[in-house]
Amino acid sequence: MTLHSRHSEQDAAAILVSSPSVLSKIAGYVRTDESAEHVDWARVAELAERNILSSVDRAFLGICADIAGSMDDEDSGRSFGVRWDALDWQHQAIIAGVLTASAQAKRTNERRLLGKVGFADTYPDGEGEGLNVVRVRLGADHSAVVNDALGRERVGFREGASANELWQRGRGVWRMQPDRVIASQLLLIAHAGIVRLVGTIDGVTIHGDRLAIIGSPMGDHPLVGQPDPLDNASQNPVAYGTLDAEA
């Protein structure tokens, strides 16, 4: 059961229309209107890689296309973080503002829907400057169960796995506290006491008494390769915690 669709294209469109100057520059190349309801994201991704616009505009378009799911970072050799660093503070503020508002709206809707299906919400959003995170600890690579809920053949940690593969292996399916997951911003996927991948938490899907996380991997996050900040002796592979906002 899917409680939340990521609405990634809507978020990307909201960011795009928040910069009328960029929108006007691409009007001749992309089928769109002032509301950006009919954006050709493949063309936006193409423009982000061509030298017909400034480096800031290209980075901005690349992030929009990335959020919309139309950017292949492996082919382009540029990550979200690289594009972010290429932006000026005005464009960074636009993106941060839209995504923050979107995340708050999604989290409110998520809680409402969780309540409808019988999950109690007893864990409020943090009021301080900390970052709420969920950590899952992967074991060794092994076969997935028959009829795996996410359609996987293998789960657990595999050395050399790409960020996308590791994300699929780690994002579910776990016995979790739904209210704590929805109140969190990041998923940490760890193995052998080391953080192997970090990803966003944008929503959840319910599979019986277990959950899978909807989100996006962040392969270049500074926590990757660092000791698991929530490492403990518990047999439960899932842990919850709050990290400094700078993490």
C-alpha positions in Angstrom: 0.0 0.0 0.0 1.5 3.3 -1.0 0.8 6.2 1.3 2.8 8.8 -0.5 3.8 9.5 -4.0 6.9 11.7 -4.1 5.4 14.3 -6.4 9.0 14.9 -7.5 8.0 16.6 -10.8 5.7 19.0 -8.9 8.5 19.9 -6.6 10.9 20.4 -9.6 8.3 22.5 -11.4 7.7 24.6 -8.2 11.4 25.3 -8.1 11.6 26.2 -11.8 8.7 28.7 -11.7 10.3 30.3 -8.6 13.0 31.6 -10.9 11.2 33.5 -13.7 14.5 34.6 -15.2 15.6 31.0 -15.8 12.1 30.0 -17.0 12.1 32.8 -19.6 15.6 31.7 -20.9 14.4 28.2 -21.6 11.0 29.1 -23.0 12.3 28.6 -26.6 13.7 25.2 -25.9 11.3 23.5 -23.5 7.5 23.0 -23.9 6.2 24.7 -20.8 4.1 27.6 -19.5 4.2 30.0 -16.6 3.0 27.3 -14.2 5.5 24.7 -15.6 2.8 22.1 -15.6 3.9 20.6 -18.9 7.7 20.6 -18.6 9.8 18.4 -20.9 12.2 17.3 -18.2 14.4 15.4 -20.7 15.0 18.6 -22.6 15.7 20.5 -19.3 18.3 17.8 -18.5 19.8 18.2 -22.0 20.0 22.0 -21.6 21.7 21.6 -18.2 24.6 19.9 -20.0 25.0 22.4 -22.8 27.1 25.6 -22.7 24.4 27.9 -24.0 23.5 29.1 -20.5 25.6 30.4 -17.6 27.1 27.8 -15.2 24.6 28.9 -12.5 21.6 28.5 -14.8 22.9 25.1 -15.9 23.4 23.9 -12.3 19.9 25.2 -11.4 18.3 23.4 -14.4 20.3 20.2 -13.6 19.0 20.2 -10.0 15.4 20.7 -11.2 15.8 17.8 -13.7 17.5 15.7 -11.1 14.6 16.2 -8.6 12.2 15.4 -11.5 14.0 12.1 -12.1 15.4 13.0 -15.5 19.1 13.5 -14.8 21.6 10.6 -15.2 24.4 11.7 -12.9 26.6 8.7 -13.8 26.6 9.8 -17.4 27.0 13.5 -16.7 29.7 13.0 -14.1 28.0 15.7 -11.9 26.2 15.0 -8.6 23.5 17.1 -6.9 26.2 18.3 -4.5 28.5 19.5 -7.3 25.6 21.4 -8.9 24.6 22.9 -5.5 28.0 24.2 -5.0 27.9 25.9 -8.4 24.8 27.9 -7.5 24.7 31.4 -6.0 22.9 32.0 -2.7 19.7 33.2 -4.3 19.2 30.0 -6.3 20.1 27.9 -3.2 17.5 29.8 -1.2 14.9 29.2 -3.8 15.5 25.4 -3.9 15.8 25.1 -0.1 12.6 27.1 0.5 10.5 25.1 -2.0 11.8 21.7 -0.8 11.3 22.6 2.9 7.7 23.7 2.3 7.1 20.6 0.3 8.6 18.3 2.9 6.4 19.8 5.6 3.3 19.4 3.6 4.1 15.8 2.7 4.9 15.0 6.3 1.6 16.4 7.5 -0.3 14.4 4.8 1.6 11.3 5.7 0.7 11.5 9.3 -3.0 12.0 8.4 -3.0 8.9 6.2 -1.1 6.9 8.8 -3.8 7.8 11.3 -6.5 6.6 8.9 -4.9 3.1 8.7 -4.5 2.8 12.4 -0.9 3.9 13.2 -0.7 6.2 16.2 1.4 9.3 15.9 3.2 9.7 19.3 6.6 11.1 18.1 6.5 14.8 17.2 8.9 16.5 14.9 12.0 17.7 16.7 11.8 21.3 17.9 15.6 21.9 18.1 18.2 22.1 15.4 19.0 18.4 15.3 18.4 16.2 12.3 16.2 13.1 13.0 17.6 10.0 11.3 16.7 6.3 11.0 19.6 3.8 10.8 19.2 0.3 9.3 22.1 -2.2 9.7 22.6 -4.6 6.8 24.0 -8.0 7.1 26.0 -9.9 4.5 24.7 -10.3 1.0 22.1 -13.1 0.7 19.1 -14.1 -1.3 15.9 -12.2 -0.8 12.7 -14.0 0.4 10.4 -15.5 -2.2 8.0 -12.8 -3.5 10.0 -10.0 -1.9 7.8 -7.0 -1.4 10.2 -4.8 -3.4 10.9 -7.3 -6.1 14.5 -7.9 -5.1 16.5 -11.0 -5.7 19.4 -10.1 -3.3 19.5 -8.1 -0.1 22.2 -7.3 2.5 25.4 -5.5 1.9 27.5 -6.2 -1.3 30.9 -4.8 -1.7 31.0 -2.7 -4.9 27.3 -2.1 -5.1 26.2 1.2 -6.7 24.3 3.7 -4.6 21.1 2.9 -6.3 21.5 -0.9 -5.7 22.5 -0.3 -2.1 19.5 1.9 -1.6 17.1 -0.8 -2.9 18.8 -3.3 -0.6 18.5 -1.1 2.4 15.3 0.9 2.2 13.1 -1.9 3.3 11.4 -4.0 4.3 11.7 -3.4 8.1 9.7 -3.4 11.3 9.7 0.3 12.1 7.8 2.8 14.1 6.0 4.8 11.4 5.7 8.0 13.4 9.4 8.1 14.0 10.2 7.4 10.4 7.9 10.2 9.2 9.5 12.6 11.7 12.9 11.8 10.3 14.8 13.4 7.4 17.5 10.9 6.6 18.0 7.1 6.3 21.5 5.8 7.2 22.3 2.4 5.7 25.2 0.8 7.7 27.2 -2.3 7.6 30.0 -3.5 9.9 29.8 -0.3 11.9 30.3 2.0 8.9 27.7 4.2 7.2 27.6 2.9 3.6 24.9 5.2 2.2 22.7 8.1 3.2 19.3 8.9 1.6 16.3 11.2 2.1 13.1 10.0 3.7 10.2 11.3 1.5 7.6 8.8 2.5 6.8 5.1 3.3 5.0 2.1 1.8 3.3 -0.4 4.1 3.8 -4.1 3.6 1.9 -5.9 6.3 3.6 -5.1 9.6 6.7 -3.8 7.9 7.7 -0.6 6.1 9.8 0.4 3.2 11.1 4.0 2.8 10.6 6.1 -0.2 13.4 8.5 -0.9 16.6 9.2 -2.9 20.1 8.0 -2.2 22.8 10.7 -1.5 26.0 8.9 -2.5 28.3 11.9 -1.8 26.9 12.7 1.7 29.7 13.4 4.2 28.5 10.7 6.6 29.2 8.0 4.0 32.3 6.1 5.1 32.1 7.4 8.7 31.5 5.3 11.8 27.8 4.4 12.4 26.7 7.2 14.8 23.9 5.0 16.2 25.9 1.8 16.5 24.9 -0.3 19.4 24.8 -3.9 20.7 21.1 -4.4 19.9 20.0 -7.2 17.7 17.4 -4.9 16.2 18.9 -3.6 12.9 16.7 -0.4 13.1 17.7 2.5 15.3 16.5 6.1 15.6 18.4 9.2 16.7 19.1 12.9 16.3 22.3 14.2 14.8 23.7 17.7 14.7 22.1 19.7 11.9 25.5 20.1 10.2 25.6 16.3 9.6 
